[in-house]
Amino acid sequence: MEKDTRAKLLEAASTLFAHKGFAAVSVRDLAQASGANVAAVSYHFGGKEGLYHAMLEYQFEPIAEALERIKTMPPLPPVERLTLYASLIAGVHQRRPYLLRIMHGELTSPTSGLEAVVKKYIPRIYSFLHQALTDGVAAGDFRPDLDVDFACISLAGILNFYFIVKPLARQLLPVPDRGDEKYVAQAFAIYLNGIRREKQ
């Protein structure tokens, strides 16, 4: 029962904080949305801020798991590392559909969660991508003039932007839903062909 209440609070917090932001959500709102009593927020998380930080950890968890999964595999060539990362992104967004909305909220209206949680995960992602791209340049797989810092930002953008605009695109554009995995595969292929070194 205790674990169930905690899980319900995390789910309710994800939805409410994603739609309303940290400041606009009350402990009463969280309790009502989760079916818990008001005291449960303090009992499980020490208060609203503690629940918010735990919710951020919960949102980033699948990315951390994906990076750990890749690390524990036998060493992969740079292109395969990036391809695997790209293929895992669609799954992350399916499991945590509010992740980007919450992250956008942190970037536009930062809370204590930016320092406590978000800044813990973003450098890990950046470091993984940077290393794979650097290794790819050194191996001759990618263009020698590639700016690795910009290439990291470009890859994050091309993989994640779709998930931000998807709800709006469904309303405004006559584009059928072909599945997140297909988008990620094609977007990554377009990206990869732009950074690959041309074979002489």
C-alpha positions as CSV (number, residue, x, y, z in Angstrom):
1,M,0.0,0.0,0.0
2,E,2.8,2.4,0.9
3,K,4.6,1.9,-2.4
4,D,1.3,2.2,-4.2
5,T,0.6,5.6,-2.7
6,R,4.1,6.8,-3.5
7,A,3.8,5.7,-7.1
8,K,0.4,7.4,-7.4
9,L,1.8,10.6,-6.0
10,L,4.7,10.5,-8.6
11,E,2.3,9.9,-11.4
12,A,-0.1,12.7,-10.3
13,A,2.9,15.0,-9.7
14,S,4.2,14.3,-13.3
15,T,0.9,15.3,-14.8
16,L,0.2,18.4,-12.6
17,F,3.7,19.8,-12.6
18,A,4.0,19.3,-16.4
19,H,0.7,21.2,-17.1
20,K,0.7,23.9,-14.4
21,G,4.4,24.3,-13.3
22,F,5.8,23.9,-9.8
23,A,4.4,27.1,-8.2
24,A,0.8,26.7,-9.4
25,V,0.4,23.2,-7.9
26,S,-0.7,22.9,-4.3
27,V,-0.2,19.9,-1.9
28,R,-4.0,19.6,-1.9
29,D,-4.0,19.4,-5.7
30,L,-1.4,16.6,-5.5
31,A,-3.4,14.7,-2.9
32,Q,-6.7,15.0,-4.8
33,A,-5.1,13.9,-8.1
34,S,-3.4,10.8,-6.5
35,G,-6.3,9.8,-4.2
36,A,-4.0,10.2,-1.2
37,N,-4.4,12.3,1.9
38,V,-2.6,15.6,2.2
39,A,-0.2,14.2,4.9
40,A,1.0,11.5,2.4
41,V,3.1,14.1,0.6
42,S,5.1,15.0,3.7
43,Y,5.2,11.4,4.8
44,H,6.7,10.0,1.6
45,F,8.6,13.0,0.3
46,G,9.0,15.6,3.1
47,G,6.8,18.1,1.3
48,K,5.9,19.5,-2.1
49,E,9.5,20.3,-3.0
50,G,10.7,16.8,-2.1
51,L,8.0,15.3,-4.2
52,Y,8.9,17.6,-7.1
53,H,12.6,16.5,-6.9
54,A,11.5,12.8,-6.7
55,M,9.3,13.4,-9.7
56,L,12.2,14.8,-11.7
57,E,14.3,11.8,-10.8
58,Y,11.5,9.6,-11.9
59,Q,11.3,11.4,-15.2
60,F,15.0,11.1,-16.0
61,E,15.3,7.5,-14.8
62,P,14.8,5.9,-18.2
63,I,17.6,8.0,-19.8
64,A,20.0,7.0,-17.0
65,E,19.0,3.4,-17.5
66,A,19.6,3.6,-21.2
67,L,23.0,5.1,-20.8
68,E,23.9,2.5,-18.2
69,R,22.7,-0.2,-20.5
70,I,25.0,1.0,-23.3
71,K,27.9,1.3,-20.9
72,T,27.6,-2.3,-19.7
73,M,27.6,-3.7,-23.3
74,P,30.8,-4.7,-25.1
75,P,32.5,-1.6,-26.6
76,L,30.6,-0.4,-29.6
77,P,31.9,1.6,-32.6
78,P,30.8,5.3,-32.4
79,V,28.1,5.0,-35.1
80,E,26.6,2.0,-33.3
81,R,26.7,3.8,-29.9
82,L,24.8,6.8,-31.3
83,T,22.4,4.5,-33.3
84,L,21.5,2.6,-30.1
85,Y,21.1,5.8,-28.1
86,A,18.7,7.2,-30.8
87,S,16.7,4.0,-30.9
88,L,16.2,4.1,-27.1
89,I,15.0,7.7,-27.1
90,A,11.5,6.9,-28.5
91,G,11.1,4.3,-25.7
92,V,12.1,6.9,-23.1
93,H,9.5,9.4,-24.4
94,Q,6.8,6.7,-24.5
95,R,7.5,5.8,-20.9
96,R,7.8,9.4,-19.7
97,P,5.6,11.6,-22.0
98,Y,5.9,14.6,-19.8
99,L,9.7,14.7,-19.6
100,L,10.3,17.4,-22.2
101,R,7.5,19.5,-21.0
102,I,8.8,19.4,-17.5
103,M,12.4,20.1,-18.7
104,H,11.2,23.0,-20.7
105,G,9.5,24.4,-17.6
106,E,12.7,24.1,-15.7
107,L,14.6,26.0,-18.4
108,T,12.1,28.8,-18.7
109,S,11.1,29.1,-15.0
110,P,13.9,27.3,-13.0
111,T,13.2,25.9,-9.5
112,S,15.5,24.2,-7.0
113,G,15.0,21.1,-9.1
114,L,17.3,22.5,-11.8
115,E,20.3,22.4,-9.5
116,A,19.3,19.4,-7.5
117,V,18.2,17.0,-10.3
118,V,18.2,18.3,-13.9
119,K,21.9,19.5,-13.9
120,K,22.8,16.0,-12.7
121,Y,21.5,14.3,-15.8
122,I,22.0,16.7,-18.7
123,P,25.9,16.5,-18.4
124,R,25.7,12.7,-18.4
125,I,23.8,12.7,-21.7
126,Y,26.1,15.4,-23.2
127,S,29.2,13.5,-22.1
128,F,28.0,10.3,-23.7
129,L,27.1,12.0,-27.0
130,H,30.3,14.1,-27.0
131,Q,32.5,11.0,-26.4
132,A,30.8,9.0,-29.2
133,L,31.1,11.9,-31.6
134,T,34.8,12.6,-30.7
135,D,35.6,8.9,-31.1
136,G,33.8,9.0,-34.5
137,V,35.9,11.9,-35.7
138,A,39.1,10.2,-34.5
139,A,38.1,6.9,-36.2
140,G,37.5,8.8,-39.5
141,D,33.7,7.9,-39.4
142,F,32.7,11.6,-39.1
143,R,33.8,14.7,-40.9
144,P,37.1,16.0,-39.5
145,D,35.7,19.6,-39.4
146,L,32.8,18.5,-37.2
147,D,32.2,20.8,-34.3
148,V,31.4,18.1,-31.7
149,D,29.8,20.5,-29.2
150,F,27.3,21.8,-31.8
151,A,26.8,18.2,-33.1
152,C,25.7,17.2,-29.6
153,I,23.1,20.0,-29.4
154,S,21.9,19.2,-33.0
155,L,21.4,15.5,-32.2
156,A,19.5,16.3,-29.0
157,G,17.4,18.7,-30.9
158,I,16.5,16.5,-33.8
159,L,15.6,13.6,-31.6
160,N,13.6,15.5,-29.0
161,F,11.9,18.4,-30.8
162,Y,9.5,16.0,-32.5
163,F,8.1,14.9,-29.1
164,I,7.6,18.5,-28.1
165,V,5.6,19.5,-31.2
166,K,3.9,16.1,-31.8
167,P,0.6,17.0,-30.0
168,L,0.4,20.3,-32.0
169,A,1.4,18.7,-35.3
170,R,-1.4,16.2,-34.9
171,Q,-3.9,19.0,-34.7
172,L,-2.5,21.3,-37.4
173,L,-0.8,19.2,-40.0
174,P,-2.2,16.4,-42.2
175,V,0.6,14.0,-41.2
176,P,-0.4,10.5,-40.3
177,D,1.0,9.0,-37.1
178,R,3.6,6.4,-38.3
179,G,5.0,5.8,-34.9
180,D,7.7,7.4,-32.8
181,E,10.3,4.7,-33.6
182,K,10.0,5.5,-37.3
183,Y,10.4,9.2,-36.8
184,V,13.5,8.7,-34.6
185,A,15.1,6.2,-37.1
186,Q,14.6,8.6,-40.0
187,A,15.6,11.7,-38.1
188,F,18.8,10.0,-36.9
189,A,19.5,8.8,-40.4
190,I,19.2,12.4,-41.7
191,Y,21.5,13.6,-38.9
192,L,24.0,10.8,-39.4
193,N,24.3,11.4,-43.1
194,G,25.1,15.0,-42.4
195,I,28.0,14.3,-40.1
196,R,29.5,11.3,-41.9
197,R,32.7,11.7,-43.6
198,E,32.4,11.3,-47.4
199,K,34.4,8.3,-48.6
200,Q,36.9,9.1,-51.3
